[in-house]
Amino acid sequence: MIWQFYLCAFFAGVFLTNAIPHFVQGLSGNKFPTPFAKPPGKGLSSAVVNVIWGLFNAVIGTIFFIHSAIKAETTWLWVTFFVGAALIAIPLGIRFSDKHKE
C-alpha cells in the first residue's frame, strides 16, 4: 500500500470527526469554539460560523477520504482512519468539556 493512502486516511478521520461537533452545534443554534473566535479556539463563535466551519471540515475530510482509496477490504486504511478520528476526538472532547466555564 502506498504511504500517501495512509496519510489521506488519517487526515480524513481527523477532518470528518472535527466536522461533526461544529456542524451539529451550528445547526442547533449554539455558539461553539472555532479557530475564528477571540481568543482562537477558546471564545465562542456564532452558529453560522460553526455550520460553515463544519461544512469546510466535511469537504476537506471527504476529499482526503476519496484520495485514501479506502475500500471494504483495506483493513489497515480503516484502522488508520479511526486512529486519526480518535486522536482528534479525545483531546477535543477534553478541551470542549469546559467550554462554558470560561
Summary of the structure (lengths in Angstrom):
residues: 102
radius of gyration: 14.7
end to end distance: 45.5
largest distance: 45.6
contacts: 320
relative contact order: 0.23
helix: 67%
strand: 4%
